[in-house]
Amino acid sequence: MLQDGLTGLALIVPEAEPIVSAWHDPVAIAGRMPAHVTVLYPFVPLPVLTEQDCRALSELAAAHEPVQLTLAEVGRFPEVLWLAPEPAGVVRELSAAVVNRWPTYPPYGGEFGSETIPHLTVARGLGPAEVQQAVDRIERQLPLSATVAALTLMASRAGRWQVHQRFPFG
């Protein structure tokens, strides 16, 4: 079960939801984070998140233009299928700006080093036959373009991810 009070910063991409939701158990969909590209996870936990943190996030987001993303390629990590957002540099820049302001919160808790690969997770734990089926189906739906107008702070409450606050870009 998802621990309450966790937070993460994300670029929510509703245009990718039909692709992502096709590979999730309908029961699990209710509590999962919407289709997104992670900017930083984990972030400041809700019990210690301050108004000053939120003001700083607002200023950080306002200093960036809305994010124009194209999802055109399927990537693979062990056990994970994902879509590559282009330009990836925009996501890296946002992540670096957040980590620069909150250095005690490295991406993924530092598990993968400081340089992470921007991605939009589609599916986890598929078997070998399912992977090829998924890739074939997903590739038929690409490319997908989206404009992301805000940095979104997601928070876990009662075992579900929920939007806590949105911070508009530029």
Stockholm file with secondary structure:
# STOCKHOLM 1.0

chainA/1-170         MLQDGLTGLALIVPEAEPIVSAWHDPVAIAGRMPAHVTVLYPFVPLPVLTEQDCRALSELAAAHEPVQLTLAEVGRFPEVLWLAPEPAGVVRELSAAVVNRWPTYPPYGGEFGSETIPHLTVARGLGPAEVQQAVDRIERQLPLSATVAALTLMASRAGRWQVHQRFPFG
#=GR chainA/1-170 SS CCCTTCEEEEEECGGGHHHHHTTSCHHHHTTSCCSEEEEESSCSCGGGCCHHHHHHHHHHHHTSCCEEEEEEEEEEETTEEEEEEESHHHHHHHHHHHHHHSTTSCGGGGTTCSCCCCCEEEEESCCHHHHHHHHHHHHTTCCEEEEECEEEEEEEETTEEEEEEEEECC
#=GC SS_cons         CCCTTCEEEEEECGGGHHHHHTTSCHHHHTTSCCSEEEEESSCSCGGGCCHHHHHHHHHHHHTSCCEEEEEEEEEEETTEEEEEEESHHHHHHHHHHHHHHSTTSCGGGGTTCSCCCCCEEEEESCCHHHHHHHHHHHHTTCCEEEEECEEEEEEEETTEEEEEEEEECC
//
